[in-house]
Amino acid sequence: MTRLTALKELADKVDAGKDKWSMYEVEVAFGKEYQITFLKAYSGSLDAALRLHNGALGTMSQYSIVTELTCGKVAVVFWPKGLSCGEECSGTAWFHDNPARAWLMAIVRAKIAELEANK
């Protein structure tokens, strides 16, 4: 399984609200050290989502969580080769009751964008 395949499968499952992924998929996508962090972020931990964000996207990254009356949006952006290179990867996700899961989804989408840009 490639990293891109693992990320796409995780995206489908997280987006559908299915918590039936394998830890192997998380390991291929983010590394073994983030298996529990991924699960905690999916379950609602903003601290875990921040740890995954910092670990997966690095220091050249930003995030925003915007809430409105009925829903919210999480957006992430990062520059894998630094700001001066101009390559920007981003992901967004909407939420009603779990901003950490939306943040997780935005991270997954940003990593997919990075890998697809480097095909």
N, C-alpha and C positions, 0 to 999 in steps of 0.2 A: 504494500500500500504506500502510495506517495504521500507527501505532506499535503499537497493540494487536494488529493482525494479525501484524505482524513478530514481536512477543514471543511470541505463541501458536505461531507456526510454529517459532521457535527452541526453545521449550519442548518441543514434540513431538519435534524432532530430537535435542536434547540428552538428553532423557529416554530415548529409544530407543537412545542411543549412536551415533547417526549423525553423522558429521562432514561431511556434505554440504550445509551451508547456504551461502547466498550472502553475501558481504561486504556486499551491499546491505541484506540483512535486519538485520545487525548495525548498520550505519550508521543505518537508520531507527529501530531500537530504542534504541540507546545513543549514537549519534554516530560520525562517522568516526574520531575520535581513539581510540576503544576497539576498533577492529577487530582489531588484533594482540593487544591485552590479552585480548579474549574468546577468541581461539584459544589463547593461552598458558594461560588458566585452564582451558579445556576439556582441554588436554593435561596438566594436573597441577600447574601453578604456583600455589602458595598466594599468592605475592607478587602475581601478576596478579589473582587473585581478590580480594585486598584492595584493589588499585588500582581495580578495577571497582566493588567495594562502596562505597568512598569517593566515587568519581565519580558513580555512579548514584543512591546513596541519601543522600549528603550527611552532614553532621556530626551530624544528629539521628537516629542509627541505632546499632544494636547487632547483634552476631552472637555465636553460640556454636557450637563444634564439640565434640561429645560422642562419645567412642569407648567401645565395649563390646568384648566378646570377639570377636564375629563381624561386627560392623558399626558404623557410626557415623551420626550425624545432624548436619546443619547447619541452624541456624535463624537467620533474619534478621528484624529488625523495624525500621521507621523511621516517623517522624512527618513527612510532607511539609510540613505547615504549622506545625510546631513542637509541642513537648510540650503547651502550654497549650490547643491547639485540640482535642485529644482524638481526632483522626483518626489511626488506627494501621493500617499496612499490613505484612503479614508473609508469609513464605514459608519452607517447610522442604523438605528433601530428605535421603534416606538414601544411604549409600555403603558399599561393601565395600573398595574399594582406591583410590579417587580422591576425597579430600575436597575438592579444588579444584573438580572438576566438580560435586559436590553443592552447594558454595557458589555456584557459577555458577547452578545450577538454582534455588536458593533466592532468589537475586537476581532472576532472571527472573520467578519466581512472585510475588514482592513487588511488582514493577513492574506486573505484570498486575493484581494486586489493587488497586493505586492507580488505574489507568486505569479499571477496571470500577466502582470506587466513585464515580468522577467522571463517569460517563456522563450 
